[in-house]
Amino acid sequence: MLRNLTTLVACLLLTISLGCTNGEQPHKEATKPDGKAPTEKSPAAPAEKQTPREPEESLSGEVILERMVSAYQKARSYADHGQLQLHAVVSGENRNLNAPFMLAMERPNKLRLEAYEAKIVCNDEGFFALVENIPNQVLSRPPLDKITFGSLFTDPILAEAWTRGFGGPMPQVLLLFGKNPLQDLLAGTDKVHVLDPGEIDGRACHRLRLDRTEGAATFWIDRETYALRRLVMPSDPIRRALSQEGRVDSISLSAEFTNAELDGAIDPNAFKLETPEKSEMVKHFLPAPLRMLGKQEPNLEFVDLEGKPVKIGSLAGKVVVLDFWATWCGPCRESLPKMHLIAEQFKDNPNVVFYAVSVDDEETGNEQLTKTFKELEVNLPILRDPKKSAAGLQFNAIPTLFVIGPNGVIQDCVIGGEPTIAEVLPGKINALLDGKNIHEQGRREYEEKLEEYSRMIATELAAAEADLPDLPKVEERPLPEVNIAPRSEPQRLKLTQLWKCDKVTTPGNILVVRDGDGPARLLTVDKWNTAAEIGLDGNLIAVHKLDLAEAEAVYTLRSVAAADGKRYYLATLLSQQRCHVYDENWQPIAHYPAGALENRHSGIADAEIADLDGDGQPNVYVGYWGLVGVQGASLDGRRLWS
């Protein structure tokens, strides 16, 4: 699970987590009033100016950091209202993200933390939390005797909600509640540089630069109170990601801790939670698939393709399987044939009913629905939802499957498709036909997993909260003098330019392919949407415009030859929604995953094309950021496994 939770979060403070930011990319936004975007050399700030160094005792960077950490660890209270800011200019276009946050704390057990999608409140009455995308649920637990760093990680959904934004976890949380923040901050730091002092909103600040492998982090620390006023974080990781889209002219990532105050008076109202009406108090947040289990179906009413109403409540005594889908949904094309096969097993049982409920908009005609089923060779009754009654089921992704028992109770739910659904679902239907309830088992299994998670986290936190050895003092030593030799040419290995091709304007990844005994060929991506073929003499042989959606781009080319000698190409780009398969003539075969432009995921991390099973037919292998994992697909875009 987490081998060292405090060190993990400290690392996240100083870098961009491209995997666990939910694939979030900076979006285009209007420029600042002055038309300029802050850069690494000039981070955004409400007021900033360099001030002459004050004639005071010279302090090392380590001593300043020690005083900052000590101020936070000893503080009886703390409050701020701040904002995370990501500013980038990519090929002349502004890309900006902003995320407000706030924290108020009174030791030992009062806290209000609002960050990204989470709101956490701790007081004498209990520990409470809200997550933006889980409406009508309030996490409620007994009050804490003392707030610790680990107490904010005991629910997996909540932990992700307040840490998995584009700027990582809030650094002041580590400073206030971490066991050894200084050791965590200095882990992996090559050197701490003391820069010229600065000023923010009239407050004189120490400025420290910590050199790390992923880039430099600059701390603006109040010279009087040692409160952290600004943290400029390393931007190298996200710069590399954005460079896949074009030239990165400037970039900066910073956290502004506006009105940060240690040991100040806190408004008691800060520790009160405003709960939504009709909220359900839960011990753990329950994800969408489990919210409706055990509840009566919410008076669902659909219509068939002839416009006749179909009320699910009128099917009492029957097991009803509802498969929600759409014509533009790629994963639905994989799940619907499986549902057809399951329905065939129960076609002679009048007590089992299957419906495929389309969530396509009204502009999609019935003929398009039936055409899709004909293409998929699926024979299921199709329903439509003009009254949007499915909103009562509280799901927001497709394919989604609900199983309603003979008593009208929602017994099972599967979100996003399930590779083993054809093997598992018939057993569940038979159990319902035998008069059994299965919803309690599903919910209980999930809650058992959550309890196991809590136990594992508690074990890890006990280790992380244990007494750690004091951080050894960093001894500053002068660098040895280095004599740099004058430039000289190599004596044995020399590079000689054979040719230069200026027919491509923005060449990307270069791929070398050879077919049989033929000569090698050079291929490169040009202009993010074209494959250019270059001869070994440097002459441009051919240009192939790639079949891509308007907002799509590619940078990397990969290729493989099948057993029959046919060559296939794969084009991809880091963090894009789809990869693309082309034949030897650069005609499109598949865009995988289908429907990804409408049902967006966290982004593709890497993709390969190869014949791993040795059957002579290559397949495509795609790895994703986030929770999707790795998938195998056929050349024509059918998912084989996940």
C-alpha positions as CSV (number, residue, x, y, z in Angstrom):
1,M,0.0,0.0,0.0
2,L,2.0,3.1,1.2
3,R,5.4,2.2,2.5
4,N,6.1,5.7,3.8
5,L,3.1,7.9,3.6
6,T,4.8,11.1,4.8
7,T,7.7,10.8,2.3
8,L,5.3,10.0,-0.5
9,V,3.2,13.2,0.1
10,A,6.4,15.3,0.5
11,C,7.5,14.2,-2.9
12,L,4.1,15.0,-4.3
13,L,4.4,18.5,-2.9
14,L,7.4,19.2,-5.1
15,T,6.3,17.7,-8.4
16,I,3.3,17.2,-10.7
17,S,1.8,13.8,-10.4
18,L,0.8,13.0,-14.0
19,G,-0.6,9.6,-13.0
20,C,-2.9,10.6,-10.1
21,T,-4.3,14.0,-11.4
22,N,-7.0,12.2,-13.2
23,G,-5.4,13.0,-16.6
24,E,-6.3,16.7,-16.1
25,Q,-4.6,18.9,-18.7
26,P,-4.4,22.6,-18.5
27,H,-7.2,24.2,-20.5
28,K,-7.2,27.3,-22.6
29,E,-8.2,30.4,-20.8
30,A,-8.2,34.1,-21.3
31,T,-5.0,35.9,-20.7
32,K,-4.3,38.1,-17.8
33,P,-5.3,41.8,-18.1
34,D,-1.8,42.7,-19.1
35,G,-1.8,40.0,-21.7
36,K,1.1,38.1,-20.1
37,A,1.3,34.8,-18.4
38,P,3.6,34.2,-15.4
39,T,6.7,32.2,-16.1
40,E,9.1,30.2,-14.1
41,K,11.2,33.3,-13.7
42,S,8.2,35.4,-12.8
43,P,5.6,33.4,-10.9
44,A,2.1,34.9,-10.4
45,A,1.6,37.0,-7.3
46,P,-0.7,39.7,-6.2
47,A,2.2,41.9,-5.1
48,E,5.9,41.0,-5.4
49,K,9.1,42.9,-5.3
50,Q,12.7,42.3,-4.5
51,T,14.0,44.1,-1.4
52,P,17.6,44.7,-0.3
53,R,19.0,42.1,2.1
54,E,18.5,43.3,5.7
55,P,21.6,43.6,7.8
56,E,20.9,40.7,10.0
57,E,22.6,37.5,11.1
58,S,23.3,35.3,8.1
59,L,21.1,32.2,8.2
60,S,21.7,29.0,6.2
61,G,18.8,27.6,4.2
62,E,18.6,24.6,6.5
63,V,18.2,26.8,9.6
64,I,15.4,28.8,7.9
65,L,13.6,25.6,7.0
66,E,14.0,24.3,10.5
67,R,12.4,27.5,11.9
68,M,9.5,27.2,9.4
69,V,8.8,23.6,10.4
70,S,9.1,24.4,14.1
71,A,6.7,27.3,13.7
72,Y,4.1,25.1,12.1
73,Q,4.6,22.2,14.5
74,K,4.3,24.4,17.6
75,A,1.4,26.5,16.3
76,R,-1.8,26.2,18.3
77,S,-3.8,27.5,15.4
78,Y,-3.4,28.2,11.7
79,A,-5.5,29.7,8.9
80,D,-5.2,30.6,5.3
81,H,-7.1,31.1,2.0
82,G,-5.0,30.3,-1.0
83,Q,-4.9,29.2,-4.6
84,L,-2.9,26.8,-6.7
85,Q,-2.0,28.2,-10.0
86,L,-0.7,26.6,-13.2
87,H,0.2,28.9,-16.0
88,A,1.7,27.7,-19.3
89,V,2.1,29.1,-22.8
90,V,2.2,26.3,-25.4
91,S,3.0,27.4,-28.9
92,G,1.8,30.9,-28.1
93,E,-1.5,29.8,-26.4
94,N,-2.2,30.3,-22.7
95,R,-3.0,27.2,-20.7
96,N,-4.2,28.0,-17.1
97,L,-5.6,26.1,-14.2
98,N,-6.6,27.6,-10.8
99,A,-7.8,25.7,-7.7
100,P,-8.7,27.6,-4.5
101,F,-8.1,26.0,-1.1
102,M,-8.4,26.9,2.5
103,L,-7.3,25.5,5.9
104,A,-8.2,26.5,9.4
105,M,-6.8,24.6,12.4
106,E,-6.9,24.6,16.2
107,R,-5.1,22.0,18.1
108,P,-5.8,19.4,19.2
109,N,-8.8,18.3,17.2
110,K,-10.4,21.2,15.2
111,L,-9.9,21.4,11.4
112,R,-11.4,22.7,8.3
113,L,-9.8,21.8,5.0
114,E,-11.2,22.6,1.6
115,A,-9.1,21.4,-1.3
116,Y,-10.0,20.2,-4.9
117,E,-13.2,18.2,-4.5
118,A,-13.1,17.6,-0.8
119,K,-14.3,19.4,2.3
120,I,-13.2,18.1,5.7
121,V,-14.4,19.4,9.1
122,C,-13.2,18.1,12.5
123,N,-14.7,19.4,15.8
124,D,-15.8,18.1,19.2
125,E,-18.9,16.5,17.6
126,G,-17.0,14.3,15.1
127,F,-15.0,14.0,11.9
128,F,-17.1,14.9,8.8
129,A,-16.3,15.1,5.1
130,L,-18.0,15.9,1.8
131,V,-16.8,15.0,-1.7
132,E,-18.1,17.1,-4.6
133,N,-18.9,14.3,-7.0
134,I,-20.7,12.1,-4.4
135,P,-23.9,14.0,-3.6
136,N,-26.0,13.4,-0.6
137,Q,-23.4,11.5,1.3
138,V,-21.6,12.8,4.4
139,L,-18.8,10.8,5.9
140,S,-19.3,10.8,9.7
141,R,-17.1,9.4,12.3
142,P,-16.5,9.8,16.0
143,P,-14.5,12.9,17.1
144,L,-10.7,12.7,17.1
145,D,-8.7,13.3,20.3
146,K,-5.9,14.6,18.1
147,I,-5.6,15.4,14.4
148,T,-2.7,13.5,12.8
149,F,-1.5,13.4,9.2
150,G,-2.8,9.9,8.8
151,S,-6.3,10.6,10.1
152,L,-6.9,12.3,6.7
153,F,-6.2,9.2,4.7
154,T,-8.5,6.6,6.3
155,D,-11.1,6.7,3.5
156,P,-9.7,6.0,0.0
157,I,-12.2,8.2,-1.9
158,L,-11.7,11.1,0.5
159,A,-7.9,10.7,0.4
160,E,-8.0,10.9,-3.4
161,A,-10.4,13.8,-3.4
162,W,-8.1,16.2,-1.4
163,T,-4.7,15.1,-2.8
164,R,-5.2,14.2,-6.4
165,G,-5.4,17.6,-8.0
166,F,-2.9,19.1,-10.5
167,G,-0.7,20.5,-7.7
168,G,-0.7,17.5,-5.4
169,P,-1.5,17.5,-1.6
170,M,-1.6,20.7,0.3
171,P,1.9,21.4,1.8
172,Q,0.7,23.1,4.9
173,V,-1.0,19.8,6.0
174,L,2.3,18.1,6.0
175,L,3.9,21.0,7.9
176,L,1.2,21.1,10.6
177,F,0.6,17.4,11.1
178,G,3.6,15.5,9.6
179,K,5.8,13.5,12.0
180,N,9.1,14.8,10.5
181,P,8.3,17.4,7.8
182,L,11.9,18.7,7.6
183,Q,13.3,15.3,6.8
184,D,10.6,14.8,4.1
185,L,11.2,18.2,2.5
186,L,14.9,17.6,2.3
187,A,14.7,14.0,1.0
188,G,16.2,14.0,-2.5
189,T,17.4,17.6,-2.3
190,D,20.9,18.2,-3.6
191,K,21.3,21.7,-2.1
192,V,19.4,24.5,-0.4
193,H,20.2,27.9,-1.9
194,V,19.5,31.1,0.0
195,L,18.3,33.7,-2.6
196,D,17.8,37.4,-2.3
197,P,14.9,38.2,0.0
198,G,11.6,39.3,-1.4
199,E,8.3,40.7,-0.4
200,I,4.7,39.6,-0.8
201,D,1.8,41.9,0.2
202,G,4.1,44.0,2.4
203,R,5.6,40.9,4.2
204,A,9.4,40.5,3.9
205,C,10.3,36.9,3.0
206,H,13.2,34.6,3.0
207,R,13.6,32.9,-0.4
208,L,15.0,29.4,-0.6
209,R,15.6,27.3,-3.7
210,L,15.7,23.5,-3.2
211,D,17.4,21.7,-6.1
212,R,15.8,18.4,-6.8
213,T,16.0,15.8,-9.6
214,E,12.6,16.8,-10.9
215,G,13.4,20.5,-10.8
216,A,13.8,23.4,-8.4
217,A,11.3,24.4,-5.7
218,T,11.3,27.9,-4.3
219,F,10.0,28.7,-0.8
220,W,8.9,32.2,0.2
221,I,8.9,32.2,4.0
222,D,7.8,35.1,6.2
223,R,10.9,36.5,7.8
224,E,9.0,37.4,11.0
225,T,6.5,34.5,11.6
226,Y,8.1,31.9,9.3
227,A,4.7,31.2,7.7
228,L,5.0,29.8,4.1
229,R,3.7,32.6,1.8
230,R,4.4,31.0,-1.6
231,L,5.7,27.7,-2.9
232,V,6.9,27.6,-6.5
233,M,6.9,24.0,-7.5
234,P,9.0,22.1,-10.0
235,S,7.4,22.2,-13.4
236,D,9.7,19.9,-15.4
237,P,7.4,16.9,-15.3
238,I,4.4,18.8,-16.7
239,R,6.6,20.7,-19.1
240,R,7.6,17.4,-20.6
241,A,4.0,16.4,-20.9
242,L,2.9,19.6,-22.5
243,S,5.9,19.5,-24.9
244,Q,4.1,16.6,-26.6
245,E,1.5,19.2,-27.7
246,G,3.9,21.8,-28.9
247,R,6.6,24.3,-27.9
248,V,6.4,25.2,-24.3
249,D,7.3,28.9,-24.2
250,S,6.9,29.3,-20.4
251,I,5.4,27.5,-17.5
252,S,5.0,28.0,-13.7
253,L,3.2,26.0,-10.9
254,S,2.8,27.7,-7.6
255,A,0.7,27.8,-4.4
256,E,-0.2,31.2,-3.0
257,F,-1.0,31.1,0.8
258,T,-2.9,34.3,1.1
259,N,-3.4,35.6,4.6
260,A,-1.5,32.7,6.1
261,E,-1.4,33.2,9.9
262,L,0.1,31.1,12.7
263,D,-1.4,31.3,16.2
264,G,-4.1,33.7,15.2
265,A,-7.7,33.8,16.4
266,I,-10.0,31.4,14.4
267,D,-13.7,32.1,13.9
268,P,-15.6,29.2,15.6
269,N,-17.9,29.0,12.6
270,A,-15.0,27.7,10.6
271,F,-15.4,24.4,12.3
272,K,-19.1,24.0,11.5
273,L,-20.2,21.9,8.6
274,E,-23.1,22.9,6.4
275,T,-24.6,19.5,5.3
276,P,-26.8,19.3,2.3
277,E,-30.5,18.5,2.8
278,K,-31.5,14.9,2.8
279,S,-27.9,13.8,3.3
280,E,-27.0,10.2,4.3
281,M,-24.4,9.8,7.0
282,V,-21.9,7.1,6.0
283,K,-18.9,5.5,7.6
284,H,-17.2,5.2,4.2
285,F,-18.0,7.0,1.0
286,L,-19.8,4.6,-1.4
287,P,-19.1,4.9,-5.1
288,A,-21.8,5.2,-7.7
289,P,-22.3,1.4,-8.3
290,L,-23.3,0.8,-4.7
291,R,-25.5,3.8,-3.8
292,M,-28.7,2.2,-5.1
293,L,-28.2,-1.3,-3.9
294,G,-31.0,-2.5,-1.7
295,K,-33.3,0.4,-2.7
296,Q,-36.6,0.2,-4.6
297,E,-36.3,1.2,-8.3
298,P,-37.1,4.9,-8.6
299,N,-40.3,4.5,-10.7
300,L,-38.4,4.1,-13.9
301,E,-40.4,4.7,-17.0
302,F,-39.1,4.3,-20.6
303,V,-40.6,4.0,-24.0
304,D,-40.0,1.4,-26.7
305,L,-39.1,2.3,-30.3
306,E,-42.8,2.6,-31.2
307,G,-43.3,5.1,-28.4
308,K,-45.2,2.8,-26.1
309,P,-44.5,3.3,-22.3
310,V,-42.6,0.7,-20.4
311,K,-42.9,1.0,-16.6
312,I,-40.4,-1.1,-14.7
313,G,-42.8,-1.1,-11.7
314,S,-45.3,-3.0,-13.9
315,L,-42.9,-5.9,-14.1
316,A,-43.2,-7.0,-10.5
317,G,-42.4,-10.7,-10.0
318,K,-39.8,-10.6,-12.8
319,V,-36.0,-10.2,-12.8
320,V,-35.3,-7.1,-14.9
321,V,-31.9,-6.5,-16.4
322,L,-31.3,-2.9,-17.7
323,D,-28.2,-2.3,-19.8
324,F,-27.7,1.4,-20.4
325,W,-25.8,2.2,-23.6
326,A,-25.3,4.7,-26.5
327,T,-24.4,4.4,-30.2
328,W,-21.2,6.5,-29.7
329,C,-20.0,4.4,-26.7
330,G,-17.1,2.1,-27.7
331,P,-17.2,-0.1,-24.5
332,C,-20.9,-0.5,-25.1
333,R,-20.1,-2.3,-28.3
334,E,-18.2,-4.8,-26.3
335,S,-20.7,-5.3,-23.5
336,L,-23.9,-5.5,-25.6
337,P,-22.9,-8.8,-27.5
338,K,-22.2,-10.4,-24.1
339,M,-25.6,-9.2,-22.8
340,H,-27.2,-10.8,-25.9
341,L,-25.6,-14.1,-25.1
342,I,-26.8,-14.0,-21.5
343,A,-30.3,-13.1,-22.7
344,E,-30.3,-16.1,-25.0
345,Q,-29.8,-18.4,-21.9
346,F,-33.0,-17.1,-20.4
347,K,-35.1,-16.5,-23.6
348,D,-37.5,-19.3,-22.6
349,N,-38.0,-18.0,-19.0
350,P,-40.9,-15.5,-18.8
351,N,-39.7,-14.3,-15.4
352,V,-36.5,-12.8,-16.8
353,V,-36.6,-9.6,-18.9
354,F,-33.7,-7.9,-20.7
355,Y,-33.8,-4.3,-22.0
356,A,-31.1,-2.2,-23.7
357,V,-31.8,1.4,-22.6
358,S,-30.3,4.0,-25.0
359,V,-29.1,7.2,-23.5
360,D,-28.5,8.8,-26.9
361,D,-29.9,12.3,-27.4
362,E,-33.2,12.9,-29.2
363,E,-31.4,13.8,-32.4
364,T,-30.3,10.2,-32.8
365,G,-33.1,8.4,-34.6
366,N,-34.4,5.0,-33.9
367,E,-33.0,3.7,-37.2
368,Q,-29.5,4.5,-35.9
369,L,-30.1,2.4,-32.8
370,T,-31.4,-0.6,-34.8
371,K,-28.5,-0.2,-37.3
372,T,-26.0,-0.4,-34.4
373,F,-27.6,-3.6,-33.1
374,K,-27.6,-5.1,-36.6
375,E,-23.9,-4.3,-36.9
376,L,-23.2,-5.9,-33.5
377,E,-25.6,-8.9,-34.2
378,V,-27.4,-8.1,-31.0
379,N,-31.1,-8.9,-30.5
380,L,-32.4,-7.2,-27.4
381,P,-35.5,-5.0,-26.8
382,I,-34.4,-1.4,-27.1
383,L,-35.9,1.3,-24.9
384,R,-35.4,5.1,-24.8
385,D,-35.5,7.5,-21.9
386,P,-37.2,10.8,-23.0
387,K,-38.2,11.6,-19.4
388,K,-34.7,11.1,-18.1
389,S,-36.0,8.9,-15.3
390,A,-32.7,7.0,-15.2
391,A,-31.2,10.0,-13.4
392,G,-32.8,8.5,-10.3
393,L,-30.3,5.7,-10.5
394,Q,-27.4,8.2,-9.9
395,F,-24.9,6.8,-12.4
396,N,-22.8,8.9,-14.8
397,A,-21.0,6.5,-17.0
398,I,-21.9,3.9,-19.6
399,P,-22.1,1.0,-20.1
400,T,-24.0,0.6,-16.8
401,L,-25.9,-2.5,-15.9
402,F,-28.7,-2.7,-13.2
403,V,-30.4,-5.9,-12.1
404,I,-33.8,-5.4,-10.4
405,G,-35.2,-8.3,-8.4
406,P,-38.8,-9.6,-8.5
407,N,-39.6,-7.4,-5.5
408,G,-38.5,-4.2,-7.3
409,V,-35.3,-3.9,-5.3
410,I,-32.1,-3.0,-7.1
411,Q,-29.9,-6.1,-6.5
412,D,-26.8,-5.5,-8.6
413,C,-25.0,-2.8,-10.5
414,V,-22.0,-2.9,-12.8
415,I,-20.4,0.3,-14.1
416,G,-18.2,0.5,-17.1
417,G,-18.5,-3.1,-18.3
418,E,-17.1,-6.3,-16.8
419,P,-15.0,-8.8,-18.8
420,T,-16.4,-11.7,-16.8
421,I,-20.0,-10.6,-16.9
422,A,-21.1,-13.5,-19.1
423,E,-19.8,-16.0,-16.5
424,V,-21.0,-14.1,-13.4
425,L,-24.4,-12.6,-14.2
426,P,-26.4,-15.9,-15.0
427,G,-25.6,-17.2,-11.5
428,K,-26.9,-13.9,-10.0
429,I,-30.1,-14.1,-12.0
430,N,-30.7,-17.7,-10.9
431,A,-30.2,-16.7,-7.3
432,L,-32.8,-14.1,-7.6
433,L,-35.2,-16.5,-9.3
434,D,-34.7,-18.8,-6.3
435,G,-36.0,-15.9,-4.0
436,K,-32.6,-14.8,-2.7
437,N,-31.4,-11.2,-2.2
438,I,-27.9,-10.5,-3.5
439,H,-27.5,-6.8,-2.9
440,E,-26.4,-7.2,0.8
441,Q,-23.6,-9.5,-0.3
442,G,-22.3,-7.0,-2.8
443,R,-22.4,-4.1,-0.4
444,R,-20.9,-6.2,2.4
445,E,-18.0,-7.3,0.2
446,Y,-17.2,-3.7,-0.7
447,E,-17.4,-2.7,3.0
448,E,-15.1,-5.5,3.9
449,K,-12.6,-4.3,1.4
450,L,-12.8,-0.8,2.9
451,E,-12.2,-2.2,6.4
452,E,-9.2,-4.1,5.1
453,Y,-8.0,-0.8,3.5
454,S,-8.4,1.0,6.8
455,R,-6.4,-1.7,8.7
456,M,-3.6,-1.5,6.1
457,I,-3.5,2.3,6.3
458,A,-3.5,2.1,10.1
459,T,-0.5,-0.2,10.0
460,E,1.3,2.0,7.6
461,L,0.5,5.1,9.6
462,A,1.6,3.6,12.8
463,A,5.0,3.0,11.2
464,A,5.1,6.5,9.7
465,E,4.1,8.1,13.0
466,A,6.7,6.2,15.0
467,D,9.6,8.0,16.4
468,L,12.1,8.6,13.6
469,P,15.8,9.4,14.1
470,D,16.7,13.1,14.1
471,L,17.7,14.4,10.7
472,P,21.5,14.8,10.6
473,K,22.7,18.4,10.3
474,V,23.7,19.2,6.7
475,E,27.3,20.4,6.7
476,E,28.0,23.0,4.0
477,R,31.3,22.4,2.4
478,P,33.0,24.4,-0.4
479,L,32.9,22.8,-3.8
480,P,36.3,21.7,-5.0
481,E,37.8,23.7,-7.8
482,V,37.4,22.0,-11.2
483,N,39.6,22.7,-14.1
484,I,37.7,22.4,-17.3
485,A,39.7,21.3,-20.3
486,P,39.5,23.2,-23.5
487,R,37.2,21.8,-26.3
488,S,38.7,19.3,-28.5
489,E,37.5,17.1,-31.4
490,P,37.3,13.3,-31.0
491,Q,40.2,11.3,-32.3
492,R,38.4,8.1,-33.3
493,L,34.6,8.4,-33.3
494,K,33.4,11.4,-35.4
495,L,30.0,12.4,-36.6
496,T,29.7,13.5,-40.2
497,Q,26.5,15.0,-41.5
498,L,25.3,13.0,-44.5
499,W,22.2,15.0,-45.3
500,K,19.6,17.4,-44.0
501,C,15.9,17.3,-44.8
502,D,14.1,20.6,-44.5
503,K,10.8,19.4,-46.1
504,V,9.4,18.6,-42.7
505,T,8.6,21.5,-40.4
506,T,8.1,20.0,-36.9
507,P,9.6,16.5,-37.0
508,G,8.8,14.2,-34.0
509,N,9.6,10.7,-33.2
510,I,11.7,8.9,-35.9
511,L,10.9,5.3,-36.8
512,V,13.2,3.0,-38.9
513,V,11.4,0.1,-40.6
514,R,12.7,-2.6,-43.0
515,D,10.5,-5.0,-45.0
516,G,12.3,-8.3,-45.9
517,D,15.5,-7.6,-47.8
518,G,14.5,-4.2,-48.8
519,P,16.2,-1.0,-47.8
520,A,15.5,0.7,-44.5
521,R,13.0,3.5,-44.5
522,L,12.7,6.5,-42.1
523,L,9.4,7.6,-40.9
524,T,8.7,10.7,-38.7
525,V,5.7,12.5,-37.4
526,D,5.3,16.0,-38.8
527,K,2.9,18.8,-37.7
528,W,1.4,16.4,-35.1
529,N,-1.0,14.9,-37.7
530,T,1.1,13.6,-40.6
531,A,3.6,10.7,-41.2
532,A,6.4,11.7,-43.5
533,E,8.6,9.1,-45.2
534,I,12.2,10.0,-45.8
535,G,14.8,8.2,-47.9
536,L,18.3,7.3,-46.7
537,D,19.5,10.1,-49.0
538,G,17.4,12.7,-47.1
539,N,14.8,13.2,-49.8
540,L,11.2,13.3,-48.8
541,I,9.5,10.3,-50.4
542,A,5.9,10.6,-49.2
543,V,3.6,12.4,-46.8
544,H,0.6,10.6,-45.3
545,K,-2.1,12.8,-43.6
546,L,-3.4,10.8,-40.6
547,D,-7.1,10.2,-40.0
548,L,-7.6,12.1,-36.7
549,A,-10.3,14.0,-34.9
550,E,-9.8,17.8,-35.0
551,A,-8.5,18.1,-31.4
552,E,-6.2,15.0,-31.7
553,A,-2.5,14.9,-32.2
554,V,0.2,12.2,-32.4
555,Y,3.9,12.3,-31.7
556,T,5.1,8.6,-31.5
557,L,5.1,6.0,-34.2
558,R,5.5,2.3,-33.7
559,S,5.3,-0.5,-36.3
560,V,5.2,-4.3,-36.6
561,A,5.0,-6.8,-39.5
562,A,2.5,-9.7,-39.2
563,A,3.3,-13.3,-40.2
564,D,1.9,-12.7,-43.7
565,G,4.3,-9.8,-44.2
566,K,1.7,-7.0,-43.9
567,R,2.9,-4.0,-42.0
568,Y,0.9,-2.1,-39.4
569,Y,1.5,1.2,-37.8
570,L,0.5,2.6,-34.4
571,A,0.4,6.4,-33.7
572,T,0.0,7.8,-30.2
573,L,0.7,10.7,-27.9
574,L,1.2,10.9,-24.2
575,S,-2.0,11.7,-22.3
576,Q,-4.3,11.6,-25.4
577,Q,-7.6,9.8,-25.3
578,R,-7.0,7.4,-28.2
579,C,-4.2,5.7,-30.1
580,H,-4.6,4.9,-33.8
581,V,-3.9,1.9,-36.0
582,Y,-3.1,2.1,-39.7
583,D,-2.4,-0.4,-42.4
584,E,0.6,-0.5,-44.7
585,N,-1.0,2.1,-46.9
586,W,-1.7,4.4,-43.9
587,Q,-5.5,3.8,-44.1
588,P,-7.1,3.8,-40.7
589,I,-8.1,0.5,-39.2
590,A,-9.1,1.5,-35.6
591,H,-9.0,4.4,-33.1
592,Y,-8.8,2.8,-29.7
593,P,-10.6,3.0,-27.4
594,A,-13.7,3.7,-29.4
595,G,-15.9,6.3,-27.8
596,A,-13.1,7.7,-25.7
597,L,-13.7,11.3,-27.0
598,E,-17.1,11.2,-25.5
599,N,-16.3,9.1,-22.3
600,R,-13.0,10.6,-21.3
601,H,-10.5,8.7,-19.2
602,S,-7.3,9.8,-17.4
603,G,-5.2,9.6,-20.6
604,I,-3.0,7.1,-22.4
605,A,0.5,6.7,-20.8
606,D,1.9,4.4,-23.5
607,A,0.9,2.1,-26.3
608,E,2.6,-0.8,-28.2
609,I,1.8,-2.9,-31.2
610,A,3.3,-6.4,-31.2
611,D,2.6,-10.1,-31.6
612,L,3.2,-11.2,-28.0
613,D,1.3,-14.5,-28.2
614,G,3.1,-15.7,-31.3
615,D,0.0,-16.4,-33.4
616,G,1.2,-14.3,-36.3
617,Q,-1.4,-11.6,-35.7
618,P,-0.3,-8.4,-33.9
619,N,-2.4,-6.8,-31.1
620,V,-2.4,-3.4,-29.5
621,Y,-1.5,-3.0,-25.8
622,V,-2.5,0.3,-24.1
623,G,-1.5,1.5,-20.6
624,Y,-3.4,4.3,-19.0
625,W,-2.8,6.9,-16.3
626,G,-5.0,6.5,-13.3
627,L,-7.1,3.5,-12.4
628,V,-7.9,2.0,-15.8
629,G,-4.7,-0.1,-16.0
630,V,-3.6,-2.0,-19.1
631,Q,-5.8,-3.3,-22.0
632,G,-5.1,-5.6,-24.9
633,A,-7.0,-5.0,-28.1
634,S,-7.2,-6.4,-31.6
635,L,-6.0,-4.5,-34.6
636,D,-9.6,-3.6,-35.5
637,G,-10.2,-2.0,-32.0
638,R,-12.0,-4.8,-30.1
639,R,-10.9,-5.0,-26.5
640,L,-9.6,-8.5,-25.7
641,W,-8.8,-8.2,-22.0
642,S,-8.3,-5.6,-19.3
